[in-house]
Amino acid sequence: MQYHSLNNNAPKVTFSEAVIKGLAPDKGLYFPEKITPLPTSFFENIENLDNVEIAYQAIQQFIGTEIPEEELRDILKDVLNFDFPVVEIENNIATLELFHGPTMAFKDVGARFMARCLGYFNKNNENHVTVLVATSGDTGGAVANGFLGVKGVDVVILYPTGKVSDIQEKQLTTLGQNITALEVDGVFDDCQDMVKTAFLDTSITDHKQLTSANSINVARWLPQLFYFLFAYKQVKHLKKDIIFSVPSGNFGNICAGIVASKLGLPVKQFIASTNVNDTVVRYLETSTYDPKPSKATISNAMDVGNPSNFIRIQNLFNNNFSALKNNFSAYSFTDDQTKEAMKKIYNKNGYITDPHGAVGYLGLKKQDLKNNDYGIFLETAHPVKFLDIVQETLETVVEIPSQIEKIMHKEKHSISIKSYENLKEFLLK
Ligand SMILES: *Cc1c(COP(=O)(O)O)cnc(C)c1O
């Protein structure tokens, strides 16, 4: 499989090159040359396949021959060693729980898959790769955990100071070994801009092989399409029309869902549910793409003013605005609405959502669901990751799972930086 840059001004590359480079030299995102639908028998039999088999069949074409079948299956077995349950919370509305991995947010699958691919490609290579990643909250922890101890890979995580939750901060600042956390005086977009600048700065890249572990990296982004297949496997017997509502920030997860539908997965509608960072919502209303600086919210992993993956979504709809509008809706919600939804779901159904999942729920409520529709919102993080806001809103106590309890008492290690120059100094020292 070849990947081309969406800026159309860089050579085509293989999967391994796309993973190692992260971003194309013309600043474009890599995109698969071709997406071939899976045979209909795959969907007819999906309930008889285990998750590793589903994942293998779905991802194989994107990797081609670069990772041999047995190795790839081993990677997937390792990455997918936890559950992805669909839990019905009211009539015709369910949540797909994606928080059963080691850092309790959905990014574990992409981060672990990418780490293992990079480890495989790098195993006979003497040169180190530096993974440089900006996080609005959960990416950092998932990447730190996924890459911990991977040989030949150093990880540098940039996060906005004071804008991630305590647990998120602990997850990315307490591991040590090959993981370093840089605490940036700014917002998430500043972190993301610094990372993008570093990739294009030859005074760094002449000395160091940098790559990204944000969803701009194809190995982080593509495996997220598994979730939508795993959900389908569980609800197929209902014979309903599926509508997915995906709490969206950088739009990588929902974009992977659209790739799953290109593979043949029957999905009636995709809803991008956002907080007040509503660039895509405004785009669908006005057809003008006008990114704004990100605003801080209680669903901080979605505080993104200029979502990197939206260009991939436009591409999946052949850059056709009306085709996009027919299959894709987007709604934005305030923090107050989010808290109201968390309370309502808790009081009515006894289910605790985190703020991101609650935004996803609101997206389904805004869409006018028909009789035969089945709405699934993705619960992208365990409520414990947003402990203060969840406990305060619901006036209840959330039990702390053991994998979180363990890191709460560990000591934070981070390096404060103020500017791009500071980042450069750090990388070149
Ligand atoms: C990253 C994240 C999101 C947003 O995902 P994108 O792929 O960036 O749209 C939503 N919820 C949680 C909890 C996250 O960590």
The ligand as a Gaussian input file, in Angstrom:
#p B3LYP/6-31G(d) Opt

LIG

0 1
 C       -8.653000      12.350000      22.040000
 C       -9.966000      12.279000      22.660000
 C      -11.118000      12.662000      21.963000
 C      -11.054000      13.234000      20.565000
 O      -10.629000      12.313000      19.601000
 P      -10.191000      12.820000      18.161000
 O       -9.757000      11.605000      17.435000
 O       -9.035000      13.771000      18.388000
 O      -11.343000      13.514000      17.560000
 C      -12.341000      12.504000      22.572000
 N      -12.438000      12.045000      23.841000
 C      -11.357000      11.681000      24.545000
 C      -11.539000      11.199000      25.923000
 C      -10.086000      11.778000      23.991000
 O       -9.028000      11.427000      24.693000

